[in-house]
């Protein structure tokens, strides 16, 4: 699904790379491209939440088109999470990065990266996709509803933070590889890789879905990417929601 030859465009300042991707798609300018911001003035996360953009961090959106069905496109969130975790591990040590369902990368119990997907139809059988993510390389925002961390926090005092474009260059072949495997092998290899890094697996959690709150134990990831939650009334498959862990071992 992902073009390994997509060029990179860097903006000194922009409202949001994912908003720029949507604007391009709406005017049918959908050539594959990486959109990178040094600073965002209107960054956002899941469900429209504000996301503070700090200099030195990676703020990226990949715009591309595909003929894959929506359920395949949705799996790119998991592929991006695994690729980000692998890239982070290469910097700070194997097994450092974990994946919190549905779209966060955690280090030492704190959020280091978040992932978003946007998409729309272009005609029969074609879809434009904006795959966006931010990575706290140099600094971590403090004004959000969860603990955060930057990769720089885990490096020796005299070590510089990873440079955003260098991090992207290391990430791209990993992301392209996992994207290709979704098409050729299906979700199962990616599902296993994601579960090996699952944050809170086996722990008690609350899942908030609007006004509804579900409580149970995180049991796994379904063959469609749903969170498996064991509740007092049986196993529930969660397609969307915010997960809050009661305790992480």
C-alpha positions, 0 to 999 in steps of 0.5 A: 500500500505504501510507496517507498519512493514517496518524496518528503516535503518539510514545512517550517510551520503549518496548521497540521500535516493531516489537515494539509493532506485532506486539503490536497485530497479534496482538490485531487492532489493525491500524489504520494508524499510525506508531509513533515512539520517543524511546528504545527499550530493546530495539531490534533489527536484522536477524537479531535483532541488538541496535540501540542507540537514541540520543536525537535519532534517528528510530526508527519503525515503520509498521503497516498492512494490505494485500492485496498478495502477499508478493513485493510487500510485500518490495519495500517495503524497497527503496522505503524505502531510496530514500525515506530516501536522497532525504530525506537528500540533501535535507539534506546534498546530492544523491548523498550517500546510497547503498544497501547490499543488502539494507536499509542506507543508507550515507553516506561508507562508513558506516551511517546507517540500517537497515530491517526488515520484519515481517508476518503473515496476518490471514485470506484475502488480508490481511496485516499489515505492520510497516515499521521503520527507524532513522535516525542523525540526532543520534548514531551507535551505536558498538557494532555490527559496522560503521562508523556515521555520523550526519547531524549529523556532516556538518552545519556545527558550529553546525547542529542535527541534523534533528528526528525528526518533521520528518525523518519528515514529509519522508520520508513523501510520498517513501515513499508515492510509491514504494509507489504506483509498485510497485503501478502500475508494478512493480519496474523503476522502483524497481530502477533508482532503487535501482541508481543509489545501489547501494553497492559495485556492481562491487566484490568482496564476500563474502556470508555465509549462515549457515555458507556464504560466497560470494565474487564481484563485485556485479553488480546487482539482479535483477527480484525484488530478489535481489543478483546476484553474479558468482562464479568459477562463474557468476552467483548470485542471493542472496535473503538474506545479509550482504554485506561489501565487500573494497574500495569505489572 
